[in-house]
């Protein structure tokens, strides 16, 4: 996880906001997955342990925001 990943997520969220679709914020992501907003921020910015669960969550978030691999 790196800043490039965080930047890509941010770009996808901004695109979604311009298009008027969800998710358009980290809050939308947190609500969708039932996670706390600070945890979603930490996930996206790479401040959590690099575990299988983290990788799974990040893949789910990528799919949800519409980020291509």
C-alpha positions in Angstrom: 0.0 0.0 0.0 1.3 3.4 -0.9 0.3 6.9 -1.6 -0.4 6.0 -5.2 -3.1 3.7 -3.9 -4.6 6.4 -1.7 -4.5 8.9 -4.6 -6.2 6.4 -7.0 -9.0 5.9 -4.5 -9.4 9.7 -4.0 -9.6 10.1 -7.8 -12.3 7.4 -8.0 -14.3 9.0 -5.2 -14.0 12.5 -6.9 -15.2 11.0 -10.2 -18.1 9.3 -8.5 -19.1 12.6 -6.8 -19.0 14.5 -10.1 -21.2 11.8 -11.7 -23.6 11.8 -8.7 -23.1 8.1 -7.8 -22.1 6.4 -4.6 -19.6 6.0 -3.1 -18.3 9.5 -3.3 -16.6 9.7 0.1 -14.8 7.6 2.7 -17.9 7.9 4.8 -19.9 6.1 2.1 -17.3 3.3 2.1 -17.5 3.1 5.9 -21.3 2.9 5.9 -21.4 0.3 3.1 -18.9 -2.1 4.9 -20.0 -1.3 8.5 -16.6 0.0 9.4 -15.5 3.1 11.3 -14.5 6.2 9.3 -11.1 6.4 10.9 -10.4 2.7 10.1 -11.4 3.2 6.4 -9.0 6.2 6.3 -6.2 4.1 7.9 -6.9 1.3 5.4 -6.7 3.6 2.4 -3.6 5.4 3.6 -1.7 2.2 4.4 -1.6 2.7 8.2 -2.7 -0.8 9.2 -1.0 -4.2 9.4 -0.4 -5.9 6.1 -2.5 -9.0 6.7 -4.8 -11.2 4.7 -7.8 -9.4 6.1 -6.4 -6.0 5.1 -5.7 -7.2 1.6 -9.3 -8.6 1.4 -10.8 -5.3 2.6 -8.7 -3.2 0.2 -9.8 -5.4 -2.7 -13.5 -5.0 -1.7 -13.0 -1.2 -1.4 -11.4 -1.1 -4.9 -14.3 -2.9 -6.4 -16.8 -0.8 -4.6 -15.3 2.5 -5.7 -14.9 1.3 -9.3 -11.2 1.2 -9.4 -9.6 -0.9 -12.2 -6.7 -3.1 -11.3 
